[in-house]
Amino acid sequence: MENFRSRPKHEYIKNTDWQQLYALTEHWKSELLFHSDDLTFLRHLLDKYFIWITNSDDLEKVGKIGESVLKDNRECAELLATVDKHSTHLADIIDDPFKYDGQVFRKEHQKLEDEIALFIKNVRESRKQLFGITEYIVDSEKLEHFLRD
């Protein structure tokens, strides 16, 4: 999936009502919580295979991917905090529509959606790299041990 979009059409954020934007924000939160769990799994996978690596080149590759997973984990936590704050603001707007400037808020909403889309794209790429290097390492380490016996 090249691009992550939760809204159905280009002008959706500008034209929809606050309740629908709130529902979309809750969807983002659910998506981010899923990716948080996924990143935890990826960290455990890294930890599990890291101790079996004997080749220094492989150690370096896994280390870089590990740094990427940790960066993604921090970014996920930051986005979750931002989405929580954003949800609170949306709830306030629903209760009192004149509390915030609607157009400014909608621009912030769109910016947050773009940040989440980029984050999800990065996490998917990290996962792809991690599984690729894990498969390579498992195969090459197996082969290396087989050749020694």
Secondary structure, 3 states (H helix, E strand, C coil): CCCCCCCCCCCHHHHCCHHHHHHHHHHHHHHHHHHHHHHHHHHHHHHHHHCCCCCHHHHHHHHHHHHHHHHHHHHHHHHHHHHHHHHHHHHHHHHCCCCCCHHHHHHHHHHHHHHHHHHHHHHHHHHHHHHHHHHHHHHHHHHHHHHHC
